Amino acid sequence: MSAAERYEELPGGLSNAARVFRRGPVVERPAPPHAPAVHAHLAALRRRGFDGAPAPLRITEDGRREELSYVPGDVALPPFPAWAMTEPALRSVGALLRRMHDAARDVDRTVTWSAEFADPEPGDSPVLCHNDVCPENVVFRDGRAAALIDFDMAAPGRPVWDVAMTAHYWVPMLDPGTAPSFPASWSRPRRRAAPSSPGASRRGTRRSSRSGRTTGVGPAGTGCRSGSRGRGVNSKRRCGADRNPFAAGCPAEGDRRDMLRSGRP
């Protein structure tokens, strides 16, 4: 059997664990319910010059599996390696997210996108947010973020929502049970600033006149989304209790409000 014909199970991820395989330049994985719309979006990103995402190839006739191009590089898995946890690496994640947002306009509002991590107030001119830019969904090359994978949770929203969701994973703003995956020496205030640094996505944000910090959206009071609901995902990867990144009462609530103080863009 040639290398192009050999199936290789790809590690990482929780909801699709042991269900994602590589066959040469092709990745085969479970298709989300809105896979045709995701494929159309990925194709549109490439037409607009964004090469930091897999190319869509096909969806099986039964609609249960999809094929995407394999994106070469390194993916950080917990416990996260030091090379992926540096401040330059975090800044490169923010810059990659900004590039994607610049190419992610013209959202098809007729599609029923995933609501699991969606912005509850997407506004009139949203981009298609990724909503799940955790370390396991970023491909690195030479220590810098080069591509985003797994667009299953993509949905219309404000860019600042995507930035906050990303900070939720990378600062980190997670429950204490997840802390061992991250270096204990991290400076949360410094890392909070990195995703919103020059080159990162800042549309939909404003500056606080008192602190100069970037402000975004306040508590998304429409209820809390659980990463484990309906996905079989370990809730520790999300925010312990069934919370979204702006919800009150979650561990590190003060850190979250410190980064993105209440207020709408």
C-alpha positions in Angstrom: 0.0 0.0 0.0 1.4 3.4 -1.0 1.7 6.3 1.4 -1.1 8.1 -0.5 -3.4 5.1 0.2 -2.4 4.5 3.8 -4.8 5.8 6.5 -3.2 7.6 9.4 -5.3 8.5 12.5 -4.7 12.1 13.4 -4.4 12.9 17.1 -6.0 15.8 18.9 -9.4 17.1 19.3 -12.1 15.8 21.6 -15.4 15.8 19.8 -14.0 13.9 16.8 -11.4 11.8 18.7 -10.4 8.6 16.7 -12.6 9.7 13.8 -10.2 11.9 11.8 -7.8 10.3 9.3 -5.2 11.4 6.9 -4.7 9.7 3.5 -1.7 11.3 1.8 -2.7 14.9 1.1 -6.4 14.3 2.1 -8.0 14.5 5.6 -11.2 12.7 6.1 -13.4 13.6 9.1 -17.0 13.7 10.3 -19.0 16.4 8.5 -20.9 18.9 10.5 -24.6 19.4 9.6 -23.8 22.6 7.7 -20.8 21.1 5.8 -21.8 22.5 2.4 -21.8 26.0 3.8 -18.5 25.5 5.5 -17.0 24.2 2.3 -18.3 27.2 0.4 -16.9 29.5 3.0 -13.4 27.8 2.9 -13.4 28.1 -0.9 -14.3 31.8 -0.6 -11.5 32.4 1.9 -9.0 31.0 -0.7 -10.4 33.1 -3.5 -9.9 36.2 -1.3 -6.3 35.3 -0.7 -6.4 33.6 2.7 -4.4 30.5 2.6 -4.5 29.8 6.3 -7.2 27.1 6.2 -7.7 23.7 4.5 -9.1 23.6 1.0 -12.5 21.8 0.8 -12.4 18.7 -1.4 -15.7 16.9 -1.2 -18.6 15.6 1.1 -19.6 12.0 0.9 -22.9 11.2 -0.8 -24.5 10.3 2.5 -23.3 13.7 4.0 -21.7 12.0 7.0 -18.0 12.5 6.1 -16.0 15.3 4.5 -12.6 15.5 2.8 -10.3 18.5 3.2 -6.7 19.2 2.2 -4.1 18.2 4.7 -2.3 21.3 6.2 1.3 20.4 7.0 2.8 21.7 10.2 2.7 21.2 14.0 -0.3 21.2 16.2 0.1 21.7 20.0 -1.6 19.1 22.1 -1.9 19.2 25.9 0.3 19.4 27.9 1.2 22.2 25.5 4.8 22.4 24.4 6.8 25.5 25.2 7.3 26.5 21.6 3.5 27.0 21.2 3.1 28.9 24.4 5.4 31.8 23.8 4.2 35.4 23.5 5.4 35.6 19.8 3.3 32.4 19.1 0.3 34.0 20.7 0.7 37.2 18.8 1.0 35.2 15.6 -2.4 33.5 16.4 -3.9 37.0 16.7 -2.4 38.1 13.4 -3.7 35.0 11.7 -7.2 35.5 13.1 -7.1 39.1 11.8 -6.2 37.9 8.3 -9.1 35.4 8.4 -11.5 38.1 9.5 -10.4 40.4 6.7 -11.4 37.6 4.2 -14.5 36.4 6.0 -17.0 39.0 4.9 -20.2 38.3 2.9 -21.6 35.8 5.3 -24.5 33.6 4.0 -27.2 34.5 6.5 -29.6 31.9 5.0 -27.5 29.1 6.4 -28.2 27.5 9.8 -24.7 27.8 11.2 -23.6 26.2 14.5 -25.2 28.0 17.5 -23.0 26.4 20.1 -20.4 29.1 20.5 -22.0 31.7 18.3 -22.0 35.4 19.1 -25.5 36.2 20.5 -25.4 39.7 19.1 -23.7 39.3 15.7 -24.9 42.7 14.4 -25.8 43.7 10.9 -22.4 43.3 9.2 -20.7 40.3 10.8 -17.8 38.2 9.7 -17.9 34.4 9.9 -16.1 33.8 13.2 -14.2 30.5 13.7 -15.3 30.4 17.4 -13.0 27.5 18.3 -9.4 28.8 18.0 -8.0 26.5 20.7 -4.4 25.4 20.5 -5.5 22.1 19.0 -7.0 23.9 16.1 -4.0 26.0 15.1 -1.3 24.7 12.8 2.2 26.1 13.4 5.2 26.3 11.2 8.6 27.5 12.6 6.9 28.6 15.8 4.3 30.8 14.2 0.6 30.2 13.5 0.1 29.3 9.9 -3.4 27.9 9.6 -6.7 27.3 11.3 -8.5 24.0 11.1 -11.9 22.6 12.3 -14.5 25.2 11.3 -17.3 23.1 12.7 -18.3 25.9 15.1 -18.1 28.8 12.6 -21.0 31.2 12.8 -21.7 34.9 12.0 -20.4 37.3 14.7 -18.4 40.3 15.6 -14.6 39.9 15.2 -14.2 40.9 18.9 -16.2 37.9 19.9 -13.8 35.6 18.0 -10.9 37.4 19.7 -12.5 36.9 23.1 -13.2 33.2 22.4 -9.5 32.8 21.4 -8.3 34.5 24.5 -10.5 32.2 26.5 -8.3 29.3 25.3 -4.9 30.9 25.1 -4.6 33.3 28.0 -5.9 31.0 29.6 -9.2 31.8 31.1 -10.2 28.3 32.0 -11.1 26.4 35.1 -8.4 25.3 37.6 -8.6 21.7 36.3 -7.1 22.8 33.0 -4.2 24.8 34.5 -1.7 21.9 34.4 -1.7 22.1 30.6 -0.3 25.7 30.7 3.0 27.1 32.1 2.6 28.3 35.7 4.9 31.2 35.0 2.5 32.9 32.5 1.7 36.5 33.0 -2.0 36.7 32.3 -2.1 40.5 32.0 0.6 40.4 29.3 -1.1 37.5 27.4 -4.4 39.2 27.6 -3.0 42.1 25.6 -1.3 39.9 22.9 -4.4 38.8 20.9 -5.4 42.4 20.6 -2.0 43.7 19.7 -1.2 45.4 16.4 -1.9 42.9 13.6 -4.5 41.1 15.6 -8.2 41.6 14.9 -9.6 44.7 16.5 -12.6 45.6 14.5 -15.6 46.0 16.8 -13.5 47.1 19.7 -13.1 50.4 21.4 -10.7 51.9 24.0 -11.6 52.5 27.6 -11.0 56.2 28.4 -10.0 55.2 31.9 -7.6 52.3 31.4 -6.7 52.4 27.7 -7.5 48.7 27.5 -9.3 47.2 24.5 -13.0 46.8 25.4 -15.4 44.5 23.7 -18.7 43.0 24.5 -20.1 42.6 28.0 -21.7 39.5 29.5 -23.6 37.6 26.8 -26.6 37.3 29.0 -28.5 34.9 26.7 -27.3 31.8 28.7 -24.2 29.7 28.9 -23.0 27.4 26.3 -21.4 24.2 27.2 -18.6 22.7 25.2 -19.6 19.3 26.4 -23.3 19.6 25.5 -24.0 17.2 22.6 -20.4 16.7 21.7 -18.9 14.4 24.3 -16.3 17.0 25.0 -14.4 17.2 28.2 -15.9 20.2 29.9 -12.5 21.2 31.4 -11.5 22.4 28.0 -14.3 25.0 28.2 -14.9 26.9 31.3 -15.8 24.4 34.0 -19.4 25.4 34.6 -21.5 25.7 31.4 -20.1 29.2 30.5 -19.2 31.3 27.5 -16.1 33.6 27.6 -18.1 36.6 28.8 -20.3 35.0 31.4 -20.1 36.0 35.1 -19.4 33.5 37.8 -16.9 31.4 35.9 -13.4 30.9 37.3 -11.1 33.7 36.3 -14.2 36.0 35.9 -12.1 39.0 37.0 -9.5 38.3 34.3 -12.2 38.0 31.7 -13.7 41.3 32.6 -10.3 42.9 32.9 -9.6 42.0 29.3 -12.9 42.8 27.8 -14.8 45.2 30.0 -18.5 45.5 29.6 -19.7 47.7 26.7 -20.8 47.2 23.2 -18.8 48.3 20.1 
